[in-house]
Amino acid sequence: RNKYGVAGVRCGLLVEKYLSGKFTKYNGNNGYVDDGHDHDGASIDLAIGEVKLTDFVQAFSHWVYEISSHKLLVCDLQGILDLEGRRPVFRLTDPAICSKGKRDQHGSSSKKHRYGKTDLGMGGIRNFC
C-alpha cells in the first residue's frame, strides 16, 4: 500500500469505534474536573464505603501523576460509562498527556512538549492538581 498522498506527503487515517451512550467530559487539561453530580449516581461498594464510579476516572489521572514521579498527567478524559456488561467499563477517547518539560543547563524548561498540542506541560499539571 502507498502511505503517501498528493505531492508525496505522508498521510493516514485514524478510526475509532462509535461510543454509544451518554458522552461525558470527566476532566480537562485546563483544570476542569467533573464533580459527578449530573450523572445517574452509579456507584460501587468498597471496603472504604460507597464510591461514585466517576471518581475512578479522576483517580486514574492522579495515579498516573504519582506513578510517573509527578512527570506525567493523563487528563482531558471523556467518553461513556458502559453499564451494560457484567462490570462497568469506561470507554474513553481523545485523552491529553501533560508532561514535565526537561530543563536545560540554564534551568529553562523546554517549550516543546512531546505529546502534541494538548500537552500543556507543567501548566496543565498544575491546573489539575
C-alpha positions, 0 to 999 in steps of 0.5 A: 500500500502507498502511505503517501498522498498528493505531492508525496506527503505522508498521510493516514487515517485514524478510526475509532469505534462509535461510543454509544451512550451518554458522552461525558467530559470527566476532566480537562487539561485546563483544570476542569474536573467533573464533580459527578453530580449530573450523572445517574449516581452509579456507584460501587461498594468498597471496603472504604464505603460507597464510591461514585464510579466517576471518581475512578476516572479522576483517580486514574489521572492522579495515579498516573501523576504519582506513578510517573514521579509527578512527570506525567498527567493523563487528563482531558478524559471523556467518553461513556460509562458502559453499564451494560456488561457484567462490570462497568467499563469506561470507554474513553477517547481523545485523552491529553498527556501533560508532561514535565518539560526537561530543563536545560543547563540554564534551568529553562524548561523546554517549550516543546512538549512531546505529546502534541498540542494538548500537552500543556506541560507543567501548566496543565499539571498544575491546573489539575492538581 
